[in-house]
């Protein structure tokens, strides 16, 4: 029903407005008695064999929602009812910021892709932390970044502020230095500044009674030498793992009219490259750390390939928009088939 009726209707309108409209609809419908239960019955796959323990956390299934969809932790309970095993909120920054000027979100229908240049638009980390405080049942990842106006030399302070604000209300952290939409942010992926940043956060983490897993989200545009640096950095800083990958700056092979828009590309064009990065990290590190695979997952087979390449968990974003919530169920069923 989603692909036949709902998606064609939604795709008539501006994608950012549709995003907010969809949030309002889901929130409204979830207040109707019985709606949430029906959604869970349709989309959720309950099976102990799907339970996955990664970096000390138990996930009820390995399919999560990637950061960027519920930036401000406004709908994590409702979204979890569609069958996700975990929800990643953010990217959050210390101060609220509007992000880049609109229009900044584009559908590339012929490519089953999206280009965004949102620019870490969010209401600030403290507001999101307050919304997460009542949470009891949803496993939450906290994706953190720096404010646009914070110089890279002071970036660590922004990440520390976000870490402190979210520490009590998230289950794991993701350090985002790979978004292409904040000026100079990707410079923090260079070995020296990245090692320093992660070590500062890990040192702070280790002072806590119960340290939380810290992961690094990387770009798909890194060279093999840079990926080898990532492996070294994980080893040096002893962070919990890597999320591979963020959006790409590549425009190779695109057919859609919006292909020249600036920003990060996600969706089907990223499928192969994201899997290649996962496989490279897994093989070259000898499976030394967990990887969350994200990028171009539009079918159950896409997810299986990422798991086979070395990912422990997967996340959806653009595939969720194009394929609908049935994709979550399809992936979990395919994983169960692999376990037979």
C-alpha positions in Angstrom: 0.0 0.0 0.0 2.8 2.4 0.8 4.5 2.2 -2.6 1.3 2.1 -4.5 -0.7 4.8 -2.8 1.1 6.7 0.0 4.5 7.3 -1.6 3.1 8.7 -5.0 1.0 11.1 -3.0 3.8 12.3 -0.7 6.3 12.6 -3.6 4.1 15.3 -5.2 5.2 17.7 -2.5 8.4 19.3 -1.2 10.4 16.6 0.6 11.2 18.7 3.7 7.6 19.7 4.2 6.5 16.1 3.6 8.9 15.0 6.3 7.3 17.3 8.9 3.8 16.4 7.7 4.6 12.7 8.0 5.8 13.2 11.6 2.6 15.0 12.4 0.5 12.2 10.9 2.4 9.5 12.7 2.1 11.3 16.0 -1.6 11.9 15.5 -2.4 8.4 14.5 -0.4 6.9 17.4 -2.8 8.6 19.8 -5.7 6.7 18.4 -6.4 3.7 20.5 -5.2 0.5 18.9 -3.2 2.1 16.1 0.2 1.4 17.5 -0.8 -2.2 18.2 -1.9 -2.7 14.6 1.3 -1.2 13.2 3.4 -3.5 15.4 1.3 -6.5 14.2 1.9 -5.6 10.6 5.6 -4.7 10.6 7.3 -6.1 13.7 9.1 -9.5 13.6 9.4 -10.9 17.1 12.0 -13.7 17.3 14.7 -14.4 19.8 17.0 -15.4 17.0 17.1 -11.8 15.8 18.6 -10.6 19.1 22.1 -9.3 18.5 24.6 -8.3 21.1 27.1 -5.7 19.9 29.6 -3.6 21.9 27.9 -4.8 25.1 24.3 -3.8 24.1 21.5 -6.2 23.3 19.5 -5.2 20.2 16.1 -6.9 19.7 16.9 -7.0 16.0 19.8 -5.7 13.9 17.8 -3.2 11.8 18.0 0.4 13.0 17.0 3.9 11.8 19.9 6.0 10.8 20.6 9.5 12.2 19.0 12.4 10.3 15.5 11.1 10.3 14.5 11.9 13.9 17.1 14.6 14.5 15.5 16.0 17.6 14.3 12.8 19.3 10.7 13.8 18.7 9.3 10.6 17.4 11.5 7.7 18.5 8.8 5.8 20.3 6.4 5.9 17.4 9.1 5.0 14.8 10.3 2.1 16.9 6.8 0.6 16.5 7.5 0.0 12.8 9.9 -2.8 13.8 13.3 -1.1 14.2 15.6 -2.6 16.7 17.2 0.7 17.5 16.8 4.4 16.7 19.7 6.8 16.2 18.8 10.5 16.9 20.7 13.6 15.8 23.0 14.9 14.5 22.8 17.2 17.6 24.8 20.3 18.3 25.3 22.2 21.6 23.3 25.2 20.4 20.2 25.2 18.3 20.8 26.0 14.7 18.6 26.4 11.6 21.0 24.7 9.2 21.5 25.8 5.6 19.1 27.9 3.6 16.1 26.1 2.0 15.6 24.4 -0.5 18.1 21.9 0.9 16.5 18.4 0.3 16.0 16.9 -3.1 14.6 13.6 -4.3 16.3 11.9 -7.3 13.5 9.6 -8.2 15.2 8.0 -11.3 18.1 7.1 -9.1 16.1 6.1 -5.9 18.3 8.6 -4.1 18.2 11.8 -2.1 20.6 14.8 -1.9 20.6 16.8 1.3 22.5 19.8 2.5 20.6 20.3 5.7 23.6 21.5 7.7 22.9 20.0 11.1 19.6 21.7 11.6 18.4 20.9 15.1 16.9 22.4 18.3 20.0 21.9 20.4 21.2 18.9 22.4 19.5 19.8 25.7 16.0 19.9 24.2 16.6 16.4 22.7 18.0 15.1 26.0 14.8 16.3 27.8 12.6 14.4 25.3 14.7 11.2 25.8 14.5 11.3 29.6 11.2 9.4 29.8 12.3 6.6 27.4 12.3 3.1 28.8 11.9 0.7 25.9 13.8 2.1 22.8 17.5 1.5 22.4 18.9 4.9 21.4 22.0 6.1 19.7 23.1 9.7 20.1 24.8 11.2 17.0 26.7 14.3 17.9 28.4 17.1 16.0 29.6 20.7 16.3 27.9 24.0 15.6 28.6 25.6 12.2 30.3 28.6 13.7 32.6 26.6 16.0 36.1 26.6 14.6 37.7 23.1 14.2 40.3 24.0 16.8 37.5 24.2 19.3 35.4 21.4 18.0 36.2 19.0 20.8 34.4 21.3 23.3 31.2 21.0 21.3 31.4 17.2 21.2 32.1 17.2 24.9 29.0 19.3 25.6 26.8 17.0 23.6 28.4 13.9 25.3 27.6 15.3 28.7 24.1 16.3 27.9 23.2 12.9 26.4 25.2 10.5 28.6 22.3 9.5 30.8 19.7 9.2 28.0 21.4 7.3 25.2 22.8 3.8 24.9 25.7 4.6 22.5 27.3 7.6 20.9 28.2 8.4 17.3 30.8 11.0 16.5 29.9 12.6 13.2 32.8 14.3 11.4 31.8 13.1 8.0 28.8 15.2 7.0 29.6 17.2 3.8 27.2 20.0 4.8 29.1 21.7 7.6 32.0 23.8 6.3 35.4 22.2 7.0 33.9 19.4 9.2 35.4 16.6 7.1 38.9 18.0 7.8 38.4 16.5 11.3 38.6 13.1 9.6 42.3 13.6 9.2 44.3 11.2 11.4 45.8 13.6 13.9 42.7 15.8 14.7 40.4 12.8 14.7 42.6 10.8 17.0 42.8 13.7 19.4 39.0 14.3 19.3 38.1 10.7 19.9 40.7 10.4 22.7 39.3 13.4 24.5 35.8 11.8 24.4 37.1 8.4 25.3 39.0 9.8 28.3 35.8 11.6 29.5 33.9 8.4 28.9 36.3 6.4 31.0 35.7 8.6 34.0 32.0 7.5 34.0 30.8 4.7 36.3 29.5 2.9 33.2 31.2 4.0 30.0 29.0 4.1 26.9 30.1 2.7 23.5 31.5 5.5 21.2 31.4 4.9 17.4 32.8 6.9 14.6 30.7 7.7 11.4 32.9 7.9 8.3 32.4 9.1 4.8 32.3 6.7 1.8 34.7 9.0 0.0 37.8 8.0 2.0 40.7 6.4 0.2 42.0 3.0 1.2 44.9 4.7 2.9 42.5 6.8 4.9 40.4 3.8 5.8 43.6 2.1 7.1 44.1 5.2 9.2 40.6 4.7 10.6 41.5 1.2 11.6 44.6 2.6 13.4 42.6 5.3 15.1 40.0 2.8 16.4 42.9 0.7 17.8 44.7 3.7 19.4 41.6 5.3 21.0 39.8 2.0 21.8 36.4 3.3 20.6 33.7 0.7 20.2 33.3 0.7 16.4 32.5 2.4 13.2 29.4 3.4 11.2 30.0 3.0 7.5 28.9 5.1 5.7 27.6 8.7 5.6 26.5 10.4 2.4 28.8 10.8 -0.6 29.9 13.7 -2.7 30.2 11.5 -5.7 27.7 12.0 -8.6 28.8 9.1 -10.8 26.1 7.5 -12.9 23.2 9.7 -11.8 20.3 10.3 -14.2 18.0 12.6 -12.2 17.6 16.3 -12.8 18.8 17.3 -9.4 22.1 15.6 -9.7 24.0 18.8 -9.8 22.7 20.0 -6.4 25.3 20.5 -3.7 25.1 18.2 -0.7 25.4 14.6 0.4 24.0 11.9 -1.8 22.2 8.9 -0.2 20.2 5.9 -1.6 20.8 3.3 -4.2 23.9 4.9 -5.8 25.7 4.4 -2.5 24.8 0.7 -2.1 28.0 -0.8 -3.6 30.5 1.7 -2.2 29.1 1.4 1.4 29.4 -2.4 1.2 33.0 -2.1 -0.2 34.0 0.1 2.8 32.4 -2.3 5.2 34.3 -5.2 3.7 37.6 -3.3 3.6 37.4 -2.3 7.2 36.3 -5.8 8.3 39.0 -7.7 6.4 41.9 -5.3 7.0 41.2 -5.1 10.7 40.7 -8.8 11.0 37.2 -8.1 12.4 38.7 -6.2 15.3 35.7 -4.0 15.9 31.9 -3.9 15.1 30.6 -2.1 12.1 27.1 -0.7 11.6 26.4 -0.8 7.9 24.4 2.0 6.3 24.1 3.3 2.7 21.8 2.3 -0.1 19.8 -0.5 1.6 16.6 -0.7 -0.5 16.1 -4.4 -0.4 16.5 -7.3 2.1 19.4 -8.5 -0.1 21.2 -5.2 0.3 21.1 -5.6 4.0 22.2 -9.3 3.9 25.2 -8.3 1.7 26.3 -5.7 4.2 26.0 -8.2 7.1 28.0 -10.7 5.0 30.6 -8.1 4.3 31.3 -7.7 8.0 28.5 -5.5 9.5 27.0 -6.5 12.8 24.0 -4.2 12.4 22.5 -2.2 9.6 20.6 1.1 9.4 18.0 2.6 7.0 17.3 6.1 5.9 16.7 6.7 2.2 15.5 3.1 1.7 12.9 3.6 4.4 11.6 6.7 2.5 11.5 4.9 -0.9 10.4 1.4 0.2 8.4 2.1 3.3 8.3 0.3 6.6 7.7 -3.1 5.0 11.5 -3.1 4.2 12.3 -3.5 7.9 10.1 -6.6 8.1 11.6 -8.0 4.9 15.1 -7.6 6.2 14.4 -9.3 9.5 12.7 -12.2 7.8 15.6 -12.5 5.4 18.0 -12.6 8.4 15.9 -15.4 9.9 16.1 -17.3 6.7 19.9 -17.1 6.8 19.8 -18.6 10.3 17.8 -21.7 9.3 
